[in-house]
Amino acid sequence: MPVHSNPLAVDLGATLLEADARTGSLTLGFEPGERFLQGNGVIQGGIVATMLDFAIAFAALARLPETRSAVTVSLNVHLVKPAPAGRYVARGTVQRMGGKLAFMQAELRRADQADVVASATAVMAVLTV
């Protein structure tokens, strides 16, 4: 499933940077516009969570055959540092893929820095489509 198939991903400036279907890891670039910023110039926490969820979901989809899909059942987000306006990189990884559940993790960093801004773990339900 291409990243540009989701209108919100398009609005967040999402681009596919790297994907490895064998390992279930995927990296997305994001550049959220001003409308996603709080009054103090940082990206709203729900948008940070959304970027992590996209990385998690697309990593799961990269690992699954086209006859399967996955939906987020639970998402735990840790907002580690403020996320000022700019370009970000989110890396989603499959930790364990079962027949019914996938266990996932993701990290979000500024594109020009190594420090983690936010991280997430998730459980996804694996479905037949």
PyMOL commands that set and color helices and strands:
alter all, ss='L'
color gray80, all
select helices_A, chain A and resi 3-5+7-11+34-36+45-63
alter helices_A, ss='H'
color red, helices_A
select strands_A, chain A and resi 15-20+25-30+68-79+88-97+101-110+116-128
alter strands_A, ss='S'
color yellow, strands_A
deselect
rebuild
show_as cartoon
